[in-house]
Amino acid sequence: MSNIKKDFPIFTTHPDLVYLDSTATSQKPDMVIDGVAEYLRSSYANIHRGSYDISEISEKLYEDSKKIVAKHIGADSWREVIYSGNSTYALNLLAQSIWRTKLLKKWDTVIVSVVEHHANVVPWLILKEDYGINVEFVWVTDNFDIDYEDLKSKLNSSVKIVSLAHVSNTTGQVFDIAKVNYTLRAHYGNKKPLLIVDASQSVPHFSVNVSELGCDALFFTGHKVFADSWIGVLWAKEELLMKLKPIFSGGGAIGEVKQKSFTHSNKLPDKFEPGTPNLSGAVSILRAFEYLESIWGYKKLEEIEADLVEYSLEKFVKISGLTLIGSSKKKDRVGVFTFAVTWVHSFDISDYLADKNICVRAGQHCAEPFMEYVWQTHTCRMSLQIYNTREDLDLFFETLENAINDLK
């Protein structure tokens, strides 16, 4: 683990830093930083239609980034991979395009869960506010898993979309999306609603395969998986992408433009990527997945995180007055821990830890409906990544206990 930590220069620049906020954004390894810098120094140029060398190199890197993403999510083709700004932008693009294509109409229903990040709630609420669709929330069980019986009870002919997080950004719970797909197929047959997956917290932690999940679309963001910011991934089945009318167009996303009309491109991924894309961001996501492969891939990541999760849970249960909002079992969860302390405000704890160079997050974590559901107005969240160590956790828990004692 210490060798892996050396791959991330932030810890050389700040040797006393204990970074436990990777659910918000991950740190970047040398391979990503150097890869982007080298691209900008040696071969940066706009893609499409440039026949000169650096343009062709730039385009190859862009396509290579799509290919490595497709490989790691089990997509049939890299052309099904659409780049956007981030997860939030990706779902807004998808939701508005679905509406524009009339795959959703007034009074139709979208089902989400109560634990969703706002990125998978607000885009649907916008359609509710503007066009009159319904948004239904599925509850969770006492152990923070999806309440599958509640889901079944809400399936009716008005449901056209089920859009769920793969992993909760507050509880760290891994939801069985394949089981959701099976439930939808059992109820609707081949005419099941679209199944959309927010993989923002799963792709950074374990291997994801869209075929195994049975989803129709999936999205995640690069900056949580070692890449730069403002590079997000939207994947959808080719059949769906070809059917959709994009909400944005122009540039290379068009077929032809006349004075009074235009047509969308019928090519993927061009149809959904108007204008110049984030080229250096695409290189960063290419190098990020190459970095993962260089350390033996997700197998190594999952192995390290499993040890840290188990160690963290052992520590959390020993702290008096602390409520862990999530499962206390290591099965079906990742290294995301949200907690509250009786009579101590989360921002005070966060500030106390920050003074000791320990980075956590305080507040509602863009999950306000869930916070209301569990009767919490503010909480702290500690989250792990491959560069964390048991020594990091020892310092965190020692300082957390001191904070509780000093702040009560």
Phi, psi and omega per residue, in radians:
M1 nan -0.697 -3.127
S2 -1.115 -0.602 3.095
N3 -1.150 -0.678 3.095
I4 -1.125 -0.702 3.136
K5 -1.033 -0.575 3.136
K6 -1.185 -0.288 3.104
D7 -1.290 -0.210 -3.049
F8 -1.964 1.798 -2.979
P9 -1.134 -0.283 3.105
I10 -0.999 -0.537 -3.087
F11 -1.464 -0.266 2.978
T12 -1.409 -0.728 3.098
T13 -1.139 -0.654 -3.131
H14 -2.193 1.392 -3.019
P15 -1.112 -0.362 -3.136
D16 -1.669 0.075 -3.078
L17 -1.278 2.280 2.979
V18 -1.999 1.752 -3.019
Y19 -1.674 1.895 -3.104
L20 -2.197 0.803 -3.118
D21 -2.358 0.637 -3.055
S22 -1.292 -0.289 3.033
T23 -1.168 -0.528 3.075
A24 -1.322 -0.850 3.042
T25 -2.895 2.604 -3.119
S26 -1.621 2.751 2.979
Q27 -1.369 2.894 -2.997
K28 -1.989 2.325 3.102
P29 -1.376 2.848 3.102
D30 -0.944 -0.648 -3.092
M31 -1.050 -0.627 3.106
V32 -1.317 -0.850 -3.100
I33 -1.064 -0.849 -3.131
D34 -1.188 -0.623 -3.135
G35 -1.121 -0.755 3.115
V36 -1.187 -0.756 -3.140
A37 -1.062 -0.752 3.137
E38 -1.126 -0.700 3.100
Y39 -1.074 -0.796 -3.128
L40 -1.166 -0.560 3.134
R41 -1.326 -0.642 -2.866
S42 -2.009 -0.445 -2.997
S43 -2.585 0.394 3.105
Y44 -1.228 2.231 3.036
A45 -2.903 2.775 3.116
N46 -1.231 2.652 -3.093
I47 -1.746 2.978 -3.141
H48 1.230 2.119 2.991
R49 1.304 0.000 3.070
G50 -1.625 2.105 -3.095
S51 -1.658 -0.021 3.133
Y52 -1.440 2.822 -2.918
D53 -1.005 -0.891 -3.024
I54 -1.214 -0.474 3.046
S55 -1.173 -0.706 3.133
E56 -1.202 -0.646 3.066
I57 -1.122 -0.778 3.139
S58 -1.047 -0.764 3.138
E59 -1.147 -0.680 3.108
K60 -1.110 -0.736 3.102
L61 -1.086 -0.700 3.128
Y62 -1.086 -0.809 3.128
E63 -1.194 -0.661 3.097
D64 -1.058 -0.641 3.117
S65 -1.132 -0.698 3.090
K66 -1.117 -0.703 -3.090
K67 -1.153 -0.676 -3.123
I68 -1.280 -0.562 3.033
V69 -1.129 -0.835 3.137
A70 -1.015 -0.719 3.120
K71 -1.053 -0.761 -3.029
H72 -1.433 -0.190 3.049
I73 -1.977 0.087 3.071
G74 1.274 0.476 3.132
A75 -1.297 2.639 3.133
D76 -1.222 -0.570 -3.063
S77 -2.592 2.513 3.083
W78 -1.157 -0.347 3.131
R79 -1.259 -0.202 3.046
E80 -1.448 -0.114 -3.103
V81 -1.621 2.037 3.140
I82 -1.876 2.311 3.076
Y83 -1.639 2.411 3.113
S84 -2.352 -2.963 -3.116
G85 -1.318 -0.691 -3.097
N86 -3.021 -3.022 -3.134
S87 -1.083 -0.795 -3.103
T88 -1.066 -0.786 3.126
Y89 -1.122 -0.691 -3.104
A90 -1.062 -0.804 -3.111
L91 -1.257 -0.625 3.052
N92 -1.032 -0.759 3.094
L93 -1.037 -0.820 -3.110
L94 -1.175 -0.812 -3.085
A95 -1.092 -0.805 -3.125
Q96 -1.186 -0.608 3.098
S97 -1.201 -0.645 3.062
I98 -1.071 -0.769 3.108
W99 -1.108 -0.774 -3.099
R100 -1.099 -0.497 3.142
T101 -1.492 -0.101 -3.140
K102 1.189 0.472 2.956
L103 -1.374 -0.234 2.969
L104 -2.174 2.440 3.110
K105 -2.347 2.963 3.115
K106 -0.948 2.389 -3.122
W107 1.390 -0.157 3.024
D108 -1.176 2.771 -3.043
T109 -2.047 2.409 2.959
V110 -1.970 2.261 3.116
I111 -1.797 2.257 3.003
V112 -2.240 3.041 3.079
S113 -1.793 2.823 -3.109
V114 -1.248 -0.224 -3.106
V115 -1.659 0.088 -3.049
E116 -1.111 2.571 2.883
H117 -1.147 2.629 3.138
H118 -0.947 -0.464 3.136
A119 -1.062 -0.436 3.136
N120 -1.906 0.321 3.073
V121 -2.140 -0.952 -3.012
V122 -1.072 -0.720 3.110
P123 -0.992 -0.619 3.105
W124 -1.315 -0.624 3.096
L125 -1.175 -0.514 3.041
I126 -1.093 -0.776 3.099
L127 -1.136 -0.584 3.059
K128 -1.129 -0.808 -3.111
E129 -1.165 -0.711 -3.045
D130 -1.470 -0.618 -2.944
Y131 -2.220 -0.141 3.031
G132 1.547 0.433 3.012
I133 -1.330 2.945 3.056
N134 -1.825 2.510 3.052
V135 -2.133 2.058 -3.127
E136 -1.906 2.445 3.125
F137 -1.845 2.283 3.018
V138 -1.604 2.419 -3.100
W139 -1.487 3.031 3.068
V140 -2.045 2.810 -3.118
T141 -1.447 3.123 -3.141
D142 -1.115 -0.437 3.106
N143 -1.693 0.262 2.986
F144 1.293 0.279 3.019
D145 -1.535 2.844 3.041
I146 -1.029 2.375 3.054
D147 -1.449 1.660 -3.038
Y148 -1.182 -0.510 3.075
E149 -1.188 -0.679 3.088
D150 -1.143 -0.694 3.079
L151 -1.025 -0.845 -3.133
K152 -1.022 -0.679 -3.082
S153 -1.186 -0.323 -3.082
K154 -1.780 0.047 3.121
L155 -1.476 2.054 3.086
N156 -2.553 -3.055 -3.025
S157 -1.200 -0.274 -3.129
S158 -1.446 -0.259 -3.072
V159 -1.333 2.103 -3.138
K160 -1.999 -0.359 -3.116
I161 -2.490 2.392 2.920
V162 -2.079 2.078 -3.051
S163 -2.174 1.963 -2.980
L164 -2.317 2.592 2.975
A165 -1.219 2.513 3.009
H166 -1.373 -0.649 3.099
V167 -2.389 2.353 3.106
S168 -1.257 2.365 3.116
N169 -1.426 0.004 3.095
T170 -1.959 -0.776 -3.080
T171 -1.693 -0.306 -3.067
G172 1.321 0.086 -3.111
Q173 -1.200 2.339 3.055
V174 -1.619 2.142 -3.121
F175 -1.649 2.510 -3.087
D176 -1.457 1.506 -3.092
I177 -1.179 -0.597 3.096
A178 -1.074 -0.635 3.087
K179 -1.180 -0.664 3.070
V180 -1.079 -0.775 3.118
N181 -1.067 -0.735 3.111
Y182 -1.089 -0.716 3.118
T183 -1.085 -0.739 3.129
L184 -1.148 -0.730 -3.140
R185 -1.160 -0.668 3.133
A186 -1.128 -0.571 -3.092
H187 -1.493 -0.711 -2.983
Y188 -1.927 -0.256 -3.029
G189 1.252 -2.528 -3.099
N190 -1.262 -0.200 -3.128
K191 -1.749 0.658 -3.099
K192 -1.234 2.757 3.053
P193 -1.077 2.792 3.020
L194 -1.120 2.360 3.081
L195 -1.886 2.010 -3.097
I196 -1.989 2.403 -3.049
V197 -2.148 2.238 2.973
D198 -1.541 1.830 -3.093
A199 -1.760 0.368 -3.083
S200 -1.039 -0.537 -3.123
Q201 -1.883 0.014 3.085
S202 -1.723 -0.811 -3.136
V203 -0.979 -0.630 3.104
P204 -1.243 -0.191 -2.999
H205 -2.074 -0.475 -3.119
F206 -2.782 2.918 -3.095
S207 -1.195 2.337 -3.112
V208 -2.129 2.381 3.125
N209 -2.284 2.034 -3.045
V210 -1.143 -0.543 3.118
S211 -1.183 -0.727 3.130
E212 -1.190 -0.606 3.108
L213 -1.235 -0.560 -3.103
G214 1.380 0.364 -3.087
C215 -1.504 2.822 3.102
D216 -1.666 -0.457 3.122
A217 -2.656 2.691 -3.114
L218 -2.668 2.567 3.131
F219 -2.501 2.645 3.039
F220 -2.746 3.056 -3.060
T221 -2.107 2.498 -3.055
G222 -1.215 -0.600 -2.992
H223 -1.197 -0.247 3.081
K224 -1.560 -0.116 -3.112
V225 -2.200 0.786 2.985
F226 1.399 -0.088 3.114
A227 -1.549 -3.138 -3.123
D228 -1.358 3.006 3.072
S229 -1.415 2.901 -3.124
W230 1.077 0.659 2.938
I231 -2.438 1.886 3.138
G232 -2.058 2.777 -3.107
V233 -2.063 2.236 2.946
L234 -2.064 2.063 3.034
W235 -1.946 2.472 2.985
A236 -2.632 2.762 3.095
K237 -1.043 2.499 -3.114
E238 -0.962 -0.703 -3.130
E239 -1.024 -0.735 3.135
L240 -1.225 -0.780 -3.120
L241 -1.070 -0.692 -3.141
M242 -1.200 -0.503 -3.128
K243 -1.352 -0.565 -3.015
L244 -1.244 2.548 2.984
K245 -1.756 1.985 -3.067
P246 -1.061 2.583 3.102
I247 -1.420 -0.393 3.080
F248 -2.049 2.571 3.055
S249 -2.741 3.082 -3.070
G250 2.206 3.059 3.110
G251 0.931 -2.361 -3.090
G252 -1.347 0.042 -3.126
A253 -1.539 0.052 -3.067
I254 -1.823 2.788 2.987
G255 -1.530 -1.077 3.041
E256 -2.585 2.734 -3.139
V257 -2.257 2.198 3.034
K258 -1.975 3.103 -3.131
Q259 -1.119 -0.518 -3.044
K260 -2.104 0.088 -3.102
S261 -2.843 2.926 3.056
F262 -2.663 2.895 3.017
T263 -2.239 2.617 3.045
H264 -1.316 2.649 3.012
S265 -1.094 2.568 3.051
N266 -1.802 0.318 3.137
K267 -1.915 2.498 3.048
L268 -1.868 2.500 0.030
P269 -1.556 0.070 -3.019
D270 -0.914 -0.662 -3.073
K271 -0.913 -0.554 -3.052
F272 -1.943 0.200 -3.103
E273 -2.251 1.232 3.128
P274 -1.248 2.501 3.070
G275 1.380 -3.114 -3.140
T276 -1.282 2.180 -3.130
P277 -1.379 3.072 3.078
N278 -1.379 1.529 -3.022
L279 -1.161 -0.799 3.140
S280 -1.194 -0.541 3.051
G281 -1.131 -0.681 3.089
A282 -1.106 -0.708 3.080
V283 -1.112 -0.667 -3.129
S284 -1.121 -0.657 -3.139
I285 -1.296 -0.548 3.016
L286 -1.066 -0.887 -3.113
R287 -1.185 -0.530 3.120
A288 -1.115 -0.807 3.123
F289 -1.249 -0.554 3.037
E290 -1.120 -0.666 3.084
Y291 -1.075 -0.799 3.103
L292 -0.972 -0.776 3.139
E293 -1.131 -0.566 -3.089
S294 -1.233 -0.347 3.120
I295 -1.886 0.544 3.102
W296 1.279 0.388 2.933
G297 1.216 -2.792 -3.067
Y298 -1.116 -0.468 3.134
K299 -1.003 -0.775 3.134
K300 -1.204 -0.745 3.140
L301 -1.027 -0.830 -3.107
E302 -1.136 -0.654 3.138
E303 -1.103 -0.821 -3.137
I304 -1.143 -0.786 -3.093
E305 -1.163 -0.649 3.127
A306 -1.017 -0.719 3.110
D307 -1.133 -0.752 -3.117
L308 -1.205 -0.614 3.105
V309 -1.116 -0.844 3.138
E310 -1.053 -0.754 3.139
Y311 -1.112 -0.726 -3.142
S312 -1.129 -0.772 -3.131
L313 -1.081 -0.680 3.091
E314 -1.058 -0.640 -3.119
K315 -1.327 -0.730 -3.079
F316 -1.057 -0.730 -3.046
V317 -1.173 -0.251 -3.107
K318 -1.581 -0.090 -3.063
I319 -1.618 2.054 -3.125
S320 -1.237 2.401 3.082
G321 1.443 0.041 -3.130
L322 -1.766 2.326 3.066
T323 -1.908 2.081 3.073
L324 -1.549 2.122 -3.091
I325 -1.665 1.471 -3.065
G326 2.748 3.033 -3.100
S327 -1.168 2.475 3.066
S328 -1.604 0.114 3.118
K329 -1.805 2.568 -3.076
K330 -1.373 -0.290 -3.115
K331 -1.269 2.458 3.056
D332 1.006 0.717 3.053
R333 -2.603 2.793 3.041
V334 -2.002 -3.105 -3.035
G335 -1.420 1.076 3.053
V336 -2.193 2.136 -3.038
F337 -2.284 1.967 3.077
T338 -1.823 2.354 -3.060
F339 -2.576 2.759 3.066
A340 -2.290 2.618 3.141
V341 -2.103 2.240 -3.106
T342 -0.983 2.209 3.045
W343 1.229 0.163 3.096
V344 -2.184 2.238 -3.103
H345 -1.297 2.460 -3.084
S346 -1.072 -0.615 -3.139
F347 -1.187 -0.564 3.075
D348 -1.163 -0.717 3.096
I349 -1.125 -0.803 3.137
S350 -1.034 -0.759 3.127
D351 -1.135 -0.704 3.120
Y352 -1.057 -0.802 3.123
L353 -1.153 -0.677 -3.132
A354 -1.077 -0.628 3.111
D355 -1.097 -0.354 3.116
K356 -1.808 0.284 3.130
N357 1.147 0.524 3.085
I358 -1.924 2.121 -2.990
C359 -1.769 1.976 2.972
V360 -2.300 -3.122 -3.100
R361 -2.160 2.554 3.120
A362 -2.232 2.625 3.099
G363 2.267 -2.461 -3.113
Q364 -1.951 -0.018 2.949
H365 1.027 0.632 -3.136
C366 0.930 0.660 3.136
A367 -2.474 0.848 -3.031
E368 -1.038 -0.726 3.099
P369 -1.013 -0.680 3.127
F370 -1.221 -0.700 3.112
M371 -1.039 -0.710 3.069
E372 -1.131 -0.677 -3.117
Y373 -1.070 -0.637 -3.121
V374 -1.763 0.247 3.046
W375 1.039 0.773 3.090
Q376 -2.146 2.353 3.081
T377 -1.717 -0.375 3.118
H378 -2.791 2.509 -3.141
T379 -2.549 2.944 2.978
C380 -1.820 2.643 3.069
R381 -2.335 2.217 3.048
M382 -1.976 2.327 -3.096
S383 -2.439 2.636 -2.944
L384 -1.980 2.761 2.998
Q385 -2.586 3.121 -2.978
I386 -1.103 -0.385 -3.119
Y387 -1.512 -0.005 3.098
N388 -1.478 2.755 -3.089
T389 -2.351 2.923 3.049
R390 -1.081 -0.554 3.107
E391 -1.121 -0.690 3.039
D392 -0.992 -0.803 -3.076
L393 -1.202 -0.670 3.093
D394 -1.025 -0.789 3.137
L395 -1.158 -0.709 3.112
F396 -1.054 -0.884 -3.060
F397 -1.214 -0.633 3.067
E398 -1.086 -0.784 -3.126
T399 -1.233 -0.637 3.093
L400 -1.063 -0.777 3.132
E401 -1.132 -0.697 3.080
N402 -1.095 -0.712 3.128
A403 -1.070 -0.770 -3.131
I404 -1.105 -0.772 -3.133
N405 -1.162 -0.674 -3.092
D406 -1.353 -0.526 -3.019
L407 -1.633 -0.261 -3.110
K408 -1.152 nan nan
